[in-house]
Amino acid sequence: MAMAAAEIESLIKEGVPDAQVTIEDLRGDGDHYAAYVISPAFAGKSRVQQHQMVYQALQGRMGGELHALALQTSTPEDAD
């Protein structure tokens, strides 16, 4: 069962403080998404740690309800 983009966005915003989240449905099938997440909570963390924070926010849905997610993360300073 596919996840809606709004649900992905909501979960990430709940799990990552002050996140700005943009979700893109890559194929229009509700199964392959790209997420762009900008948060001050990522400051001082490696890219791997940032991604782990997002995956944790998704509460185990990666690989199940959420089939594919291309993830890009940054701090507000890095996004400029």
Short mmCIF file of the C-alpha atoms (twelve columns), coordinates in Angstrom:
data_MODEL
# 
_entry.id   MODEL 
# 
loop_
_atom_site.group_PDB 
_atom_site.id 
_atom_site.type_symbol 
_atom_site.label_atom_id 
_atom_site.label_alt_id 
_atom_site.label_comp_id 
_atom_site.label_asym_id 
_atom_site.label_seq_id 
_atom_site.Cartn_x 
_atom_site.Cartn_y 
_atom_site.Cartn_z 
_atom_site.pdbx_PDB_model_num 
ATOM 1  C CA . MET A 1  0.000  0.000  0.000   1 
ATOM 2  C CA . ALA A 2  1.480  3.343  -1.063  1 
ATOM 3  C CA . MET A 3  1.870  6.382  1.180   1 
ATOM 4  C CA . ALA A 4  0.513  9.815  0.343   1 
ATOM 5  C CA . ALA A 5  3.020  12.647 -0.007  1 
ATOM 6  C CA . ALA A 6  1.193  14.609 2.703   1 
ATOM 7  C CA . GLU A 7  1.645  11.727 5.151   1 
ATOM 8  C CA . ILE A 8  5.383  11.535 4.433   1 
ATOM 9  C CA . GLU A 9  5.699  15.280 4.918   1 
ATOM 10 C CA . SER A 10 3.729  15.167 8.170   1 
ATOM 11 C CA . LEU A 11 5.831  12.351 9.640   1 
ATOM 12 C CA . ILE A 12 9.091  14.104 8.782   1 
ATOM 13 C CA . LYS A 13 7.886  17.405 10.259  1 
ATOM 14 C CA . GLU A 14 6.836  15.625 13.451  1 
ATOM 15 C CA . GLY A 15 10.180 13.855 13.795  1 
ATOM 16 C CA . VAL A 16 12.614 16.565 12.691  1 
ATOM 17 C CA . PRO A 17 12.292 19.881 14.542  1 
ATOM 18 C CA . ASP A 18 11.644 23.001 12.458  1 
ATOM 19 C CA . ALA A 19 11.968 21.062 9.192   1 
ATOM 20 C CA . GLN A 20 11.083 22.566 5.847   1 
ATOM 21 C CA . VAL A 21 9.947  19.608 3.766   1 
ATOM 22 C CA . THR A 22 9.257  19.336 0.049   1 
ATOM 23 C CA . ILE A 23 7.985  16.034 -1.328  1 
ATOM 24 C CA . GLU A 24 7.979  15.197 -5.032  1 
ATOM 25 C CA . ASP A 25 6.210  12.173 -6.520  1 
ATOM 26 C CA . LEU A 26 8.845  11.079 -9.035  1 
ATOM 27 C CA . ARG A 27 6.704  8.761  -11.165 1 
ATOM 28 C CA . GLY A 28 3.184  9.852  -10.357 1 
ATOM 29 C CA . ASP A 29 2.506  6.425  -8.886  1 
ATOM 30 C CA . GLY A 30 2.486  7.311  -5.178  1 
ATOM 31 C CA . ASP A 31 5.328  4.848  -4.677  1 
ATOM 32 C CA . HIS A 32 8.538  6.673  -5.651  1 
ATOM 33 C CA . TYR A 33 9.248  9.971  -3.934  1 
ATOM 34 C CA . ALA A 34 11.989 12.518 -3.475  1 
ATOM 35 C CA . ALA A 35 12.161 14.401 -0.191  1 
ATOM 36 C CA . TYR A 36 14.062 17.633 0.321   1 
ATOM 37 C CA . VAL A 37 14.454 18.341 4.036   1 
ATOM 38 C CA . ILE A 38 16.038 21.472 5.491   1 
ATOM 39 C CA . SER A 39 16.384 21.760 9.266   1 
ATOM 40 C CA . PRO A 40 18.559 23.530 11.822  1 
ATOM 41 C CA . ALA A 41 18.496 20.209 13.728  1 
ATOM 42 C CA . PHE A 42 20.951 18.871 11.120  1 
ATOM 43 C CA . ALA A 43 23.692 21.321 12.203  1 
ATOM 44 C CA . GLY A 44 26.904 19.518 13.150  1 
ATOM 45 C CA . LYS A 45 25.631 16.171 11.879  1 
ATOM 46 C CA . SER A 46 27.046 14.175 8.992   1 
ATOM 47 C CA . ARG A 47 24.878 13.506 5.939   1 
ATOM 48 C CA . VAL A 48 24.416 9.922  7.149   1 
ATOM 49 C CA . GLN A 49 23.220 11.142 10.556  1 
ATOM 50 C CA . GLN A 50 20.833 13.587 8.877   1 
ATOM 51 C CA . HIS A 51 19.352 10.802 6.762   1 
ATOM 52 C CA . GLN A 52 19.060 8.552  9.820   1 
ATOM 53 C CA . MET A 53 17.021 11.284 11.537  1 
ATOM 54 C CA . VAL A 54 14.616 11.396 8.598   1 
ATOM 55 C CA . TYR A 55 14.328 7.595  8.386   1 
ATOM 56 C CA . GLN A 56 13.644 7.469  12.131  1 
ATOM 57 C CA . ALA A 57 10.889 10.063 11.671  1 
ATOM 58 C CA . LEU A 58 9.278  7.764  9.090   1 
ATOM 59 C CA . GLN A 59 8.748  5.228  11.892  1 
ATOM 60 C CA . GLY A 60 9.735  2.065  10.043  1 
ATOM 61 C CA . ARG A 61 7.658  2.718  6.933   1 
ATOM 62 C CA . MET A 62 10.691 2.746  4.600   1 
ATOM 63 C CA . GLY A 63 10.728 -0.424 2.514   1 
ATOM 64 C CA . GLY A 64 7.149  -1.261 3.425   1 
ATOM 65 C CA . GLU A 65 4.458  1.355  2.872   1 
ATOM 66 C CA . LEU A 66 7.099  3.652  1.416   1 
ATOM 67 C CA . HIS A 67 8.863  1.836  -1.396  1 
ATOM 68 C CA . ALA A 68 11.458 4.354  -2.628  1 
ATOM 69 C CA . LEU A 69 12.620 7.702  -1.267  1 
ATOM 70 C CA . ALA A 70 15.398 9.789  -2.779  1 
ATOM 71 C CA . LEU A 71 16.508 11.943 0.131   1 
ATOM 72 C CA . GLN A 72 18.358 15.255 0.196   1 
ATOM 73 C CA . THR A 73 19.032 16.965 3.512   1 
ATOM 74 C CA . SER A 74 20.720 20.184 4.557   1 
ATOM 75 C CA . THR A 75 20.848 22.888 7.188   1 
ATOM 76 C CA . PRO A 76 19.306 26.276 6.337   1 
ATOM 77 C CA . GLU A 77 22.816 27.702 5.960   1 
ATOM 78 C CA . ASP A 78 23.830 25.007 3.469   1 
ATOM 79 C CA . ALA A 79 20.595 25.399 1.496   1 
ATOM 80 C CA . ASP A 80 21.357 29.001 0.529   1 
# 
